[in-house]
């Protein structure tokens, strides 16, 4: 099971590509952290603009992570768990 969360990475100044994140109330980035849910081990960090991703964006970002997991463990079943803000 993969647990996904976007984390606030607030910027100070006028960094390119920083966006306003309404949930966190500031400008920054919102990288997606992917953990293996049972152990809590970090699987991947996906850099992103600082806005709340919709389900389609998250699905596109997770494809390479899931593809790499299935390449290493071909018979693995992948369940993705995400929390909404």
C-alpha positions as CSV (number, residue, x, y, z in Angstrom):
1,X,0.0,0.0,0.0
2,X,1.3,3.4,-1.0
3,X,0.4,6.4,1.1
4,X,0.6,9.8,-0.6
5,X,0.6,13.3,0.8
6,X,1.5,16.7,-0.5
7,X,3.8,18.6,1.9
8,X,4.1,22.4,2.2
9,X,7.5,23.7,1.2
10,X,7.1,27.4,1.7
11,X,9.3,29.9,-0.2
12,X,10.7,33.1,1.0
13,X,11.1,35.7,-1.7
14,X,10.0,35.4,-5.3
15,X,11.1,32.0,-6.4
16,X,10.1,30.9,-9.9
17,X,7.2,28.5,-10.2
18,X,6.0,29.0,-6.6
19,X,2.2,29.1,-6.3
20,X,-0.3,30.1,-3.7
21,X,-1.5,27.1,-1.7
22,X,-4.8,28.0,-0.1
23,X,-4.9,25.2,2.4
24,X,-1.5,26.3,3.8
25,X,-2.1,30.0,3.3
26,X,1.2,30.8,1.6
27,X,3.4,30.6,-1.5
28,X,5.6,27.7,-2.2
29,X,5.8,24.2,-3.6
30,X,3.8,21.1,-2.7
31,X,6.0,18.0,-3.4
32,X,4.2,14.7,-3.1
33,X,5.7,12.3,-0.6
34,X,5.0,8.6,-1.3
35,X,5.5,6.2,1.6
36,X,5.0,2.5,1.9
37,X,2.1,2.5,4.4
38,X,3.0,-0.5,6.5
39,X,6.6,0.4,7.3
40,X,6.5,4.1,6.7
41,X,9.5,3.9,4.4
42,X,9.9,6.7,1.9
43,X,9.4,5.4,-1.6
44,X,9.6,8.6,-3.7
45,X,9.4,12.4,-3.5
46,X,7.8,14.0,-6.6
47,X,8.5,17.8,-7.0
48,X,5.4,19.9,-7.7
49,X,4.1,23.4,-8.0
50,X,2.6,24.8,-4.8
51,X,-1.1,24.0,-5.5
52,X,-3.3,21.2,-4.4
53,X,-3.1,18.5,-7.0
54,X,-6.3,16.9,-8.3
55,X,-6.8,13.2,-8.6
56,X,-5.8,13.1,-12.3
57,X,-2.5,15.0,-11.6
58,X,-1.6,12.6,-8.8
59,X,-2.4,9.5,-11.0
60,X,-0.1,10.8,-13.7
61,X,2.7,11.5,-11.2
62,X,2.4,8.0,-9.6
63,X,2.6,6.1,-12.9
64,X,6.4,6.0,-12.9
65,X,6.5,4.9,-9.2
66,X,4.1,2.1,-9.8
67,X,5.8,1.0,-13.0
68,X,9.1,0.8,-11.3
69,X,7.6,-1.2,-8.4
70,X,6.0,-3.7,-10.8
71,X,9.2,-4.0,-12.8
72,X,11.1,-5.0,-9.6
73,X,8.2,-7.1,-8.1
74,X,6.1,-8.2,-11.1
75,X,3.3,-9.9,-9.2
76,X,2.8,-7.1,-6.7
77,X,-0.7,-5.6,-6.1
78,X,-0.6,-1.8,-5.6
79,X,-3.1,0.0,-3.5
80,X,-2.8,3.8,-3.3
81,X,-4.1,5.7,-0.2
82,X,-4.4,9.5,-0.2
83,X,-6.0,11.8,2.2
84,X,-7.8,15.0,1.2
85,X,-7.1,18.3,2.9
